């Protein structure tokens, strides 16, 4: 995403149109700027390609390693480096552990 005026670029209906992936990246950046103790991401990278998704997750792990992050996703690749993965089916835990 290239912003012609940097952070001053207007986005949305009356400005630069953002793709679904760009919207997700902006939402993640806004959440990270809040520096929350617990961050909940629900399908937060579903519109991103796998390379960008991996970069974002690596950055979150590196910068926020002392915070709790809960990630809800359908993609196993999104959580493969998580400390703990909990698989649910109809609100019941059917498996729990790490990717290894």
C-alpha positions, 0 to 999 in steps of 0.5 A: 500500500502506497500512501501518496501523502504518508500518514496525511493521506485521506482514506475511505469513501472520499479518499484512497480506496483500501483493499480488504487486506489493507484494511486488515493491516490498518486495523492490526496497526491501530490495535498494536499502537494501543499496546494492549496487555491482551490482544484478540485477533479474529480472522485478522489476516484472512484477506492477506497473502501468506507472506504478508500474514507471516511477516505480521505474525513474526512482528507481533511475536517479536514486539509483543512477546510478553503479552497475551495474544488470542488468535481465532482462525481457520488457517493452521499456518496462522497459529503454527508458532503459537505456544498453545493451540486449542481446536474447537468444534461447536464451542467444545475443545476437541484438541489442545497442544502445540503444532509440534 
